[in-house]
């Protein structure tokens, strides 16, 4: 039976042709740079990889899918970088205001490309995402304006902005991923090459070397060439897990651009820094403060949600989930202890006779009475209905039984609800174990067995007893005949 062909995307042949042409141009430029024959024609040849990559990215976007906007941003970024490079004069790194603005625009579009392509596994944009974009925009613009917008050599700011941006983007793509897929690996390699290129150009400007070396021209083409070979990621289903509020992905943008902006403001105190750059740096720092405030709010909200998910609404006690987590923590630490399991006897009749509202008041009063008997280290939890559990760290079985009788006395005292006096019984099961020898579920199981033993005896307290081992039947000697 013939193998089914994998369907190809629209424009597949055009993509392959553009990729082949890009590789051919880069190899030609590399050969000319190695032989020293790279002259003024490099400006025209260097535009081909950027143009080809822009077309490939737009073809990716035209193919549809959930990443179409990301690839549109990448295509526009390549077009902006192409236009910015065309406005750079031949042979020297002389920048113009329009060319630098287009280059910075290309950087911002690349940031948008990464934010759209890997936005927390296709989660919707939030206020934090928008603030990160504002921080990145202000930080990049502040760095790019270091040299001013005059037609002059050594515009170190544009290359410095690119250096910082590509470091941030590499962290955004790689952080939290133990393994990169093909798309991620090629994008990281492209950004890494661009980072090296901008770093070397920055060093050239620091040493007053304004001549664009031939090898830098070839190295700068690694960005569009590698990006041209990056395939569109496979569609991913939305994950049910919530991304962490604080992670490398969330910290990279505000951290790097806040540091760069603070450095600019510090340098501006002792050196001539353009007013526009200082203003943008100050605005970036303010945006970082807003981002930090939003992060603290998200952390506070997350803490509140965490607390609510582990708290019983009626009594304010820890619920079953919180008790399991507490017991698991004791098991992991090897703390010895005991567990009490309580069930109110006759509670159903209270609900049937005086109503559920009165029953809720009885539960609240019962929880308060038990709390008054316990110490701060002992944890009382409501498992649901009229069942309670008490964790007694470092308590022996004898101590647990003694405490259980005191709780029994406190709970069985009459309760006054409105004009009605209510008196309930209680059955308490007690289990004791070195917590490294049993899991939380096993402790609750044995305590439950003990509690039902207490119910069978009419209430009170009953400790857990291991079931007696069955006596094995004595085997008869086959050589002996049975008695008649």
QUIPE-V326785 format. One record per pair of residues at least 12 apart in sequence whose ideal C-beta (glycine too) atoms are under 10 Angstrom apart, sorted by sequence separation. I is the first residue (numbers start at 1). J is the second residue. If there is no record, write none. Layout:
I&J, I&J
This chain:
29&41, 59&71, 60&72, 61&73, 84&96, 87&99, 88&100, 144&156, 145&157, 146&158, 147&159, 173&185, 201&213, 204&216, 265&277, 309&321, 310&322, 327&339, 347&359, 350&362, 370&382, 378&390, 379&391, 392&404, 411&423, 412&424, 431&443, 450&462, 453&465, 29&42, 32&45, 57&70, 58&71, 61&74, 62&75, 86&99, 87&100, 143&156, 144&157, 145&158, 147&160, 174&187, 200&213, 264&277, 265&278, 268&281, 309&322, 310&323, 350&363, 367&380, 378&391, 379&392, 390&403, 411&424, 412&425, 431&444, 433&446, 449&462, 450&463, 451&464, 57&71, 58&72, 60&74, 61&75, 84&98, 85&99, 87&101, 115&129, 143&157, 144&158, 146&160, 173&187, 174&188, 264&278, 267&281, 268&282, 310&324, 367&381, 377&391, 378&392, 379&393, 390&404, 411&425, 412&426, 431&445, 432&446, 433&447, 450&464, 56&71, 57&72, 60&75, 61&76, 83&98, 84&99, 87&102, 88&103, 142&157, 143&158, 144&159, 146&161, 173&188, 200&215, 201&216, 266&281, 307&322, 310&325, 344&359, 347&362, 367&382, 377&392, 378&393, 411&426, 429&444, 431&446, 432&447, 449&464, 450&465, 29&45, 57&73, 58&74, 59&75, 83&99, 84&100, 86&102, 87&103, 141&157, 143&159, 144&160, 145&161, 172&188, 200&216, 261&277, 264&280, 265&281, 306&322, 310&326, 323&339, 347&363, 366&382, 374&390, 377&393, 378&394, 410&426, 430&446, 431&447, 447&463, 448&464, 449&465, 28&45, 29&46, 57&74, 58&75, 84&101, 85&102, 115&132, 140&157, 143&160, 144&161, 170&187, 171&188, 174&191, 261&278, 264&281, 265&282, 373&390, 374&391, 375&392, 377&394, 378&395, 390&407, 408&425, 409&426, 411&428, 429&446, 430&447, 431&448, 446&463, 447&464, 56&74, 57&75, 58&76, 83&101, 84&102, 85&103, 115&133, 140&158, 143&161, 144&162, 169&187, 170&188, 173&191, 197&215, 198&216, 201&219, 263&281, 264&282, 344&362, 370&388, 374&392, 377&395, 408&426, 429&447, 431&449, 446&464, 449&467, 25&44, 26&45, 29&48, 56&75, 57&76, 83&102, 84&103, 142&161, 143&162, 169&188, 170&189, 172&191, 197&216, 200&219, 201&220, 261&280, 262&281, 265&284, 344&363, 347&366, 363&382, 371&390, 388&407, 407&426, 408&427, 428&447, 429&448, 431&450, 445&464, 446&465, 25&45, 26&46, 28&48, 29&49, 54&74, 55&75, 57&77, 58&78, 82&102, 83&103, 84&104, 140&160, 141&161, 143&163, 170&190, 171&191, 196&216, 197&217, 200&220, 261&281, 262&282, 264&284, 265&285, 366&386, 370&390, 375&395, 408&428, 429&449, 430&450, 431&451, 446&466, 25&46, 53&74, 54&75, 57&78, 58&79, 80&101, 81&102, 84&105, 85&106, 111&132, 112&133, 115&136, 140&161, 143&164, 144&165, 169&190, 170&191, 197&218, 260&281, 261&282, 264&285, 367&388, 407&428, 429&450, 430&451, 443&464, 25&47, 26&48, 53&75, 54&76, 56&78, 57&79, 80&102, 81&103, 83&105, 84&106, 111&133, 139&161, 140&162, 143&165, 166&188, 169&191, 170&192, 197&219, 198&220, 261&283, 262&284, 344&366, 363&385, 366&388, 378&400, 404&426, 428&450, 429&451, 25&48, 26&49, 54&77, 55&78, 79&102, 80&103, 83&106, 84&107, 168&191, 169&192, 196&219, 197&220, 258&281, 261&284, 262&285, 363&386, 388&411, 405&428, 427&450, 428&451, 429&452, 430&453, 24&48, 25&49, 53&77, 54&78, 55&79, 80&104, 81&105, 82&106, 112&136, 140&164, 166&190, 167&191, 170&194, 196&220, 197&221, 257&281, 260&284, 261&285, 342&366, 362&386, 404&428, 427&451, 429&453, 430&454, 24&49, 53&78, 54&79, 80&105, 81&106, 108&133, 111&136, 112&137, 139&164, 140&165, 166&191, 167&192, 169&194, 170&195, 194&219, 197&222, 261&286, 363&388, 378&403, 403&428, 404&429, 405&430, 426&451, 427&452, 429&454, 22&48, 23&49, 52&78, 53&79, 54&80, 79&105, 80&106, 81&107, 111&137, 139&165, 165&191, 166&192, 169&195, 193&219, 194&220, 196&222, 197&223, 258&284, 261&287, 262&288, 359&385, 404&430, 427&453, 428&454, 429&455, 21&48, 22&49, 25&52, 50&77, 51&78, 54&81, 79&106, 80&107, 166&193, 168&195, 193&220, 257&284, 258&285, 261&288, 359&386, 380&407, 401&428, 403&430, 427&454, 428&455, 21&49, 22&50, 50&78, 51&79, 53&81, 54&82, 77&105, 78&106, 80&108, 81&109, 108&136, 136&164, 140&168, 166&194, 167&195, 193&221, 194&222, 195&223, 257&285, 342&370, 375&403, 400&428, 402&430, 426&454, 427&455, 22&51, 23&52, 49&78, 50&79, 53&82, 76&105, 77&106, 80&109, 81&110, 107&136, 108&137, 111&140, 136&165, 139&168, 162&191, 165&194, 166&195, 193&222, 194&223, 258&287, 259&288, 374&403, 401&430, 425&454, 426&455, 427&456, 18&48, 19&49, 21&51, 22&52, 50&80, 76&106, 77&107, 79&109, 80&110, 107&137, 165&195, 166&196, 192&222, 193&223, 194&224, 254&284, 257&287, 258&288, 340&370, 373&403, 400&430, 425&455, 427&457, 18&49, 21&52, 22&53, 50&81, 51&82, 77&108, 78&109, 163&194, 164&195, 166&197, 167&198, 191&222, 192&223, 254&285, 257&288, 258&289, 373&404, 400&431, 401&432, 427&458, 428&459, 430&461, 432&463, 433&464, 20&52, 50&82, 77&109, 78&110, 108&140, 136&168, 162&194, 163&195, 166&198, 167&199, 190&222, 191&223, 193&225, 194&226, 374&406, 398&430, 400&432, 427&459, 428&460, 429&461, 430&462, 431&463, 432&464, 18&51, 19&52, 49&82, 50&83, 76&109, 77&110, 104&137, 107&140, 108&141, 136&169, 162&195, 163&196, 165&198, 166&199, 189&222, 190&223, 193&226, 194&227, 254&287, 255&288, 258&291, 373&406, 374&407, 397&430, 399&432, 425&458, 426&459, 427&460, 428&461, 429&462, 430&463, 431&464, 18&52, 19&53, 22&56, 48&82, 50&84, 75&109, 76&110, 77&111, 107&141, 163&197, 164&198, 189&223, 190&224, 192&226, 254&288, 257&291, 258&292, 373&407, 397&431, 398&432, 425&459, 426&460, 427&461, 428&462, 429&463, 430&464, 431&465, 17&52, 18&53, 47&82, 50&85, 73&108, 74&109, 77&112, 78&113, 105&140, 162&197, 163&198, 190&225, 191&226, 253&288, 254&289, 351&386, 372&407, 373&408, 395&430, 397&432, 424&459, 425&460, 426&461, 427&462, 428&463, 429&464, 18&54, 46&82, 47&83, 50&86, 73&109, 74&110, 76&112, 77&113, 104&140, 107&143, 132&168, 162&198, 163&199, 187&223, 189&225, 190&226, 191&227, 254&290, 350&386, 370&406, 373&409, 396&432, 397&433, 15&52, 18&55, 19&56, 72&109, 73&110, 76&113, 104&141, 107&144, 161&198, 162&199, 163&200, 189&226, 190&227, 254&291, 348&385, 370&407, 373&410, 395&432, 14&52, 18&56, 47&85, 73&111, 74&112, 75&113, 159&197, 160&198, 163&201, 188&226, 189&227, 190&228, 253&291, 254&292, 340&378, 342&380, 347&385, 348&386, 369&407, 372&410, 373&411, 386&424, 388&426, 390&428, 392&430, 46&85, 47&86, 73&112, 74&113, 104&143, 159&198, 160&199, 162&201, 163&202, 186&225, 187&226, 190&229, 347&386, 371&410, 15&55, 16&56, 46&86, 72&112, 73&113, 74&114, 101&141, 104&144, 132&172, 158&198, 159&199, 162&202, 186&226, 187&227, 189&229, 190&230, 251&291, 337&377, 338&378, 339&379, 340&380, 342&382, 343&383, 346&386, 347&387, 369&409, 370&410, 386&426, 388&428, 389&429, 390&430, 392&432, 14&55, 15&56, 18&59, 72&113, 73&114, 103&144, 104&145, 159&200, 160&201, 161&202, 185&226, 186&227, 189&230, 250&291, 254&295, 337&378, 342&383, 344&385, 345&386, 366&407, 369&410, 370&411, 14&56, 43&85, 44&86, 46&88, 70&112, 71&113, 73&115, 74&116, 159&201, 160&202, 186&228, 188&230, 341&383, 343&385, 344&386, 368&410, 369&411, 393&435, 43&86, 69&112, 70&113, 73&116, 74&117, 101&144, 158&201, 159&202, 186&229, 187&230, 343&386, 344&387, 369&412, 11&55, 15&59, 69&113, 70&114, 72&116, 73&117, 100&144, 158&202, 159&203, 183&227, 186&230, 251&295, 342&386, 343&387, 344&388, 366&410, 367&411, 369&413, 391&435, 11&56, 14&59, 15&60, 43&88, 70&115, 71&116, 100&145, 156&201, 157&202, 159&204, 160&205, 185&230, 186&231, 250&295, 315&360, 342&387, 343&388, 366&411, 43&89, 67&113, 70&116, 71&117, 155&201, 156&202, 159&205, 160&206, 183&229, 184&230, 187&233, 314&360, 317&363, 341&387, 342&388, 365&411, 369&415, 404&450, 408&454, 11&58, 12&59, 43&90, 69&116, 70&117, 100&147, 154&201, 156&203, 158&205, 182&229, 183&230, 314&361, 317&364, 341&388, 342&389, 412&459, 11&59, 15&63, 42&90, 43&91, 68&116, 69&117, 70&118, 100&148, 101&149, 154&202, 156&204, 157&205, 182&230, 183&231, 250&298, 315&363, 316&364, 340&388, 341&389, 342&390, 365&413, 412&460, 10&59, 11&60, 41&90, 42&91, 67&116, 70&119, 95&144, 100&149, 156&205, 182&231, 183&232, 184&233, 245&294, 246&295, 314&363, 315&364, 330&379, 340&389, 341&390, 366&415, 391&440, 9&59, 40&90, 66&116, 67&117, 154&204, 155&205, 156&206, 181&231, 183&233, 245&295, 314&364, 315&365, 317&367, 339&389, 340&390, 365&415, 404&454, 9&60, 11&62, 12&63, 39&90, 40&91, 66&117, 67&118, 97&148, 98&149, 100&151, 107&158, 114&165, 154&205, 182&233, 183&234, 245&296, 312&363, 315&366, 316&367, 339&390, 340&391, 364&415, 365&416, 408&459, 10&62, 11&63, 39&91, 95&147, 97&149, 99&151, 103&155, 110&162, 153&205, 154&206, 181&233, 245&297, 246&298, 315&367, 327&379, 338&390, 339&391, 340&392, 365&417, 391&443, 408&460, 9&62, 10&63, 96&149, 97&150, 98&151, 104&157, 108&161, 119&172, 154&207, 181&234, 245&298, 246&299, 314&367, 315&368, 317&370, 326&379, 338&391, 339&392, 362&415, 408&461, 9&63, 10&64, 95&149, 96&150, 97&151, 104&158, 107&161, 111&165, 114&168, 115&169, 118&172, 154&208, 245&299, 317&371, 327&381, 337&391, 338&392, 361&415, 389&443, 407&461, 9&64, 67&122, 95&150, 96&151, 100&155, 103&158, 107&162, 110&165, 111&166, 114&169, 117&172, 118&173, 153&208, 154&209, 155&210, 245&300, 312&367, 315&370, 316&371, 326&381, 337&392, 338&393, 340&395, 361&416, 362&417, 389&444, 405&460, 9&65, 50&106, 57&113, 66&122, 95&151, 96&152, 99&155, 103&159, 106&162, 110&166, 113&169, 114&170, 117&173, 154&210, 245&301, 246&302, 315&371, 323&379, 335&391, 336&392, 337&393, 338&394, 339&395, 361&417, 370&426, 404&460, 405&461, 94&151, 95&152, 100&157, 101&158, 104&161, 107&164, 108&165, 111&168, 115&172, 153&210, 166&223, 245&302, 322&379, 323&380, 324&381, 336&393, 337&394, 338&395, 358&415, 360&417, 361&418, 365&422, 390&447, 404&461, 94&152, 95&153, 97&155, 100&158, 103&161, 104&162, 107&165, 111&169, 114&172, 147&205, 153&211, 244&302, 323&381, 335&393, 336&394, 337&395, 338&396, 359&417, 366&424, 389&447, 403&461, 404&462, 94&153, 95&154, 96&155, 99&158, 103&162, 107&166, 110&169, 114&173, 118&177, 322&381, 323&382, 335&394, 336&395, 337&396, 338&397, 358&417, 389&448, 402&461, 404&463, 93&153, 94&154, 95&155, 242&302, 321&381, 322&382, 323&383, 333&393, 336&396, 338&398, 340&400, 357&417, 358&418, 362&422, 366&426, 401&461, 92&153, 93&154, 94&155, 95&156, 100&161, 104&165, 111&172, 162&223, 318&379, 320&381, 330&391, 338&399, 339&400, 340&401, 357&418, 361&422, 383&444, 387&448, 400&461, 401&462, 89&151, 92&154, 93&155, 95&157, 107&169, 317&379, 318&380, 319&381, 320&382, 327&389, 338&400, 342&404, 355&417, 358&420, 362&424, 389&451, 401&463, 93&156, 95&158, 242&305, 317&380, 318&381, 319&382, 320&383, 326&389, 330&393, 337&400, 338&401, 340&403, 341&404, 354&417, 355&418, 359&422, 400&463, 89&153, 95&159, 317&381, 318&382, 319&383, 320&384, 327&391, 329&393, 330&394, 340&404, 354&418, 358&422, 387&451, 93&158, 118&183, 315&380, 317&382, 318&383, 319&384, 323&388, 324&389, 326&391, 338&403, 342&407, 350&415, 354&419, 383&448, 398&463, 93&159, 117&183, 118&184, 315&381, 316&382, 317&383, 323&389, 327&393, 338&404, 342&408, 345&411, 354&420, 397&463, 88&155, 117&184, 176&243, 315&382, 320&387, 323&390, 326&393, 340&407, 344&411, 345&412, 350&417, 353&420, 397&464, 176&244, 314&382, 323&391, 344&412, 354&422, 118&187, 312&381, 313&382, 320&389, 342&411, 353&422, 117&187, 311&381, 312&382, 350&420, 176&247, 177&248, 310&381, 311&382, 312&383, 317&388, 318&389, 175&247, 176&248, 177&249, 312&384, 317&389, 350&422, 114&187, 175&248, 176&249, 315&388, 318&391, 349&422, 350&423, 84&158, 113&187, 174&248, 175&249, 350&424, 174&249, 175&250, 347&422, 349&424, 172&248, 173&249, 175&251, 312&388, 346&422, 110&187, 114&191, 171&248, 172&249, 175&252, 346&423, 347&424, 171&249, 172&250, 346&424, 347&425, 345&424, 346&425, 347&426, 110&190, 171&251, 172&252, 344&424, 345&425, 346&426, 81&162, 110&191, 171&252, 172&253, 344&425, 345&426, 170&252, 171&253, 343&425, 344&426, 345&427, 169&252, 343&426, 344&427, 110&194, 168&252, 169&253, 171&255, 342&426, 343&427, 167&252, 168&253, 171&256, 342&427, 343&428, 168&254, 341&427, 342&428, 343&429, 107&194, 168&255, 341&428, 342&429, 165&253, 168&256, 340&428, 341&429, 167&256, 168&257, 340&429, 341&430, 339&429, 340&430, 341&431, 107&198, 165&256, 339&430, 340&431, 164&256, 165&257, 168&260, 338&430, 339&431, 340&432, 164&257, 338&431, 339&432, 337&431, 338&432, 339&433, 164&259, 165&260, 337&432, 338&433, 161&257, 164&260, 336&432, 337&433, 339&435, 163&260, 336&433, 337&434, 338&435, 336&434, 337&435, 161&260, 335&434, 336&435, 339&438, 160&260, 334&434, 335&435, 336&436, 334&435, 335&436, 336&437, 339&440, 331&433, 333&435, 334&436, 341&443, 331&434, 332&435, 333&436, 334&437, 341&444, 160&264, 331&435, 332&436, 339&443, 341&445, 330&435, 331&436, 338&443, 339&444, 341&446, 342&447, 343&448, 329&435, 330&436, 331&437, 337&443, 341&447, 157&264, 328&435, 331&438, 339&446, 340&447, 341&448, 93&201, 327&435, 331&439, 339&447, 341&449, 343&451, 331&440, 338&447, 339&448, 341&450, 342&451, 343&452, 345&454, 330&440, 340&450, 341&451, 345&455, 93&204, 122&233, 327&438, 328&439, 329&440, 331&442, 339&450, 340&451, 341&452, 343&454, 93&205, 327&439, 328&440, 331&443, 342&454, 343&455, 74&187, 81&194, 110&223, 117&230, 122&235, 327&440, 328&441, 330&443, 341&454, 345&458, 346&459, 113&227, 122&236, 124&238, 139&253, 143&257, 326&440, 327&441, 345&459, 117&232, 118&233, 121&236, 122&237, 123&238, 139&254, 142&257, 324&439, 325&440, 327&442, 344&459, 345&460, 67&183, 93&209, 94&210, 117&233, 121&237, 122&238, 123&239, 136&252, 324&440, 327&443, 343&459, 93&210, 106&223, 110&227, 121&238, 122&239, 126&243, 128&245, 132&249, 136&253, 139&256, 140&257, 143&260, 157&274, 323&440, 324&441, 327&444, 92&210, 93&211, 94&212, 118&236, 121&239, 132&250, 135&253, 136&254, 139&257, 142&260, 143&261, 146&264, 91&210, 92&211, 93&212, 120&239, 123&242, 134&253, 135&254, 138&257, 139&258, 142&261, 145&264, 324&443, 342&461, 91&211, 92&212, 93&213, 121&241, 123&243, 132&252, 133&253, 135&255, 136&256, 137&257, 139&259, 140&260, 143&263, 157&277, 323&443, 324&444, 91&212, 129&250, 132&253, 135&256, 136&257, 139&260, 143&264, 146&267, 323&444, 340&461, 90&212, 120&242, 121&243, 128&250, 131&253, 132&254, 135&257, 139&261, 142&264, 146&268, 89&212, 93&216, 120&243, 131&254, 135&258, 138&261, 142&265, 341&464, 88&212, 119&243, 120&244, 129&253, 148&272, 150&274, 320&444, 128&253, 132&257, 139&264, 148&273, 149&274, 338&463, 339&464, 128&254, 135&261, 148&274, 338&464, 120&247, 146&273, 147&274, 148&275, 149&276, 145&273, 146&274, 148&276, 120&249, 145&274, 148&277, 119&249, 120&250, 145&275, 146&276, 147&277, 118&249, 142&273, 145&276, 146&277, 85&217, 142&274, 144&276, 145&277, 144&277, 145&278, 115&249, 142&276, 143&277, 145&279, 85&220, 141&276, 142&277, 145&280, 146&281, 141&277, 142&278, 144&280, 145&281, 53&190, 142&279, 143&280, 115&253, 141&279, 142&280, 143&281, 81&220, 141&280, 142&281, 140&280, 141&281, 142&282, 138&279, 139&280, 142&283, 143&284, 81&223, 82&224, 111&253, 138&280, 139&281, 141&283, 142&284, 81&224, 137&280, 138&281, 141&284, 142&285, 138&282, 139&283, 140&284, 78&223, 138&283, 139&284, 77&223, 78&224, 137&283, 138&284, 139&285, 77&224, 137&284, 138&285, 135&283, 136&284, 138&286, 139&287, 78&227, 134&283, 135&284, 138&287, 139&288, 74&224, 77&227, 78&228, 134&284, 135&285, 137&287, 138&288, 135&286, 136&287, 75&227, 134&286, 135&287, 74&227, 134&287, 135&288, 133&287, 134&288, 132&287, 135&290, 74&230, 131&287, 132&288, 134&290, 135&291, 131&288, 134&291, 71&230, 131&290, 132&291, 131&291, 71&232, 130&291, 131&292, 70&232, 131&293, 132&294, 70&233, 127&290, 128&291, 131&294, 68&232, 127&291, 130&294, 131&295, 67&232, 66&232, 67&233, 128&294, 57&224, 65&232, 66&233, 67&234, 127&294, 128&295, 53&221, 56&224, 64&232, 65&233, 67&235, 126&294, 43&212, 63&232, 65&234, 66&235, 67&236, 128&297, 42&212, 50&220, 53&223, 54&224, 57&227, 60&230, 65&235, 66&236, 127&297, 128&298, 46&217, 49&220, 50&221, 53&224, 56&227, 57&228, 60&231, 61&232, 127&298, 42&214, 45&217, 46&218, 49&221, 52&224, 53&225, 56&228, 60&232, 126&298, 48&221, 49&222, 50&223, 51&224, 52&225, 53&226, 54&227, 55&228, 56&229, 57&230, 59&232, 43&217, 46&220, 47&221, 49&223, 50&224, 53&227, 54&228, 56&230, 38&213, 39&214, 42&217, 46&221, 49&224, 50&225, 53&228, 57&232, 38&214, 42&218, 45&221, 48&224, 49&225, 52&228, 53&229, 37&214, 38&215, 47&224, 49&226, 50&227, 53&230, 36&214, 46&224, 49&227, 50&228, 35&214, 38&217, 49&228, 33&213, 34&214, 38&218, 33&214, 34&215, 32&214, 33&215, 33&216, 30&214, 33&217, 34&218, 29&214, 30&215, 32&217, 33&218, 29&215, 32&218, 33&219, 30&217, 31&218, 29&217, 30&218, 29&218, 30&219, 28&218, 27&218, 30&221, 26&218, 29&221, 26&221, 25&221, 26&222, 26&224, 22&221, 26&225, 25&225, 22&224, 23&225, 22&225, 22&226, 22&227, 23&228, 19&225, 22&228, 23&229, 21&228, 22&229, 19&228, 18&228, 19&229, 15&228, 15&229, 15&231, 9&231, 9&232
